[in-house]
Amino acid sequence: MPFSEFGKVPTWQASARARAAVLPETQAQPVIAPGFLGKTVVVTGGATGLGRAIALEFGRLGCQVAFCFVNLPGRDVRETALLTETTLAAMGVKVFADSCDVRDRKQVVRFIEAVRERLGGVHYLVNNAGISHDGALWRLTEDEWSDVIRTNLVGAANCMAVCAPIFRSQRFGKIVNISSHQATHPGFGVTSYAASKAGLEGMTRAAAVELGPSNVNVNAVAPGFVRTERLQSLPPEVIDRARASTVLGRLAEPEDIAHVVSFLCSDEARHVTGQIVQVDGGLSLETR
């Protein structure tokens, strides 16, 4: 190398520095304090089972909690909702609970308006409300099929549509939809349920595209078998088979799912969107 060239930056390195210099700065985030403390989460179907665990998880993290519910045949959900509300209040959580049929957009609008009035805003939405009608495709009635689709898919769409303008205006929001491993690994007799959850996963990805420019994250969690009231109603041999089908050899506790939901709403997951997170103990790895 000629002495006159000594100390000069190589051409390739100079080019790299020039390219690095023009990289845009990270865009400033909205003026909303980090962390969960003082923010409000809305959990649909939050009175029982997995929804209850999610509501308690956010309460433990310092959130204000709003949840909705409907009475179901053979179950006094209103009484369970009162127990969940009382538990949250005993934790020092500001809570609002009310009945709301998510299949009805007008009821969703009224519920979200009441949440904003009582708790001051909405920052997180967890679409957990869901039902199932098990049975072979050719045995399902039109009403049974419609019930599942309207609750699991249309209900989630209603809640996202109502909350989206709020999230867009404040340039902050997190949405987590509760799907199922059966969306991609269905068993026998779950056609309507699998269809609703597969649609929910597609809607999750599409909504992530639409809401991303407004700094809104949209993801889904797909649990396997979770130890809730519904699972406990199944025959012991079915539960044993479900447990044996997982790689980890165990069923999920509701808290296992709730922890992942809260992570997806955390500041640490700010760059995660449009994803379906399998929380199934490796059930989806099962070879058939």
Helices and strands as residue ranges (DSSP letters): G 3-5, H 11-21, E 40-44, H 49-60, E 64-69, H 77-90, E 95-99, H 105-119, E 124-127, G 137-139, H 142-149, I 150-154, H 155-170, E 173-178, G 181-183, H 191-211, G 212-214, E 216-223, H 229-232, H 236-245, H 254-264, G 267-269, E 276-279, G 283-285
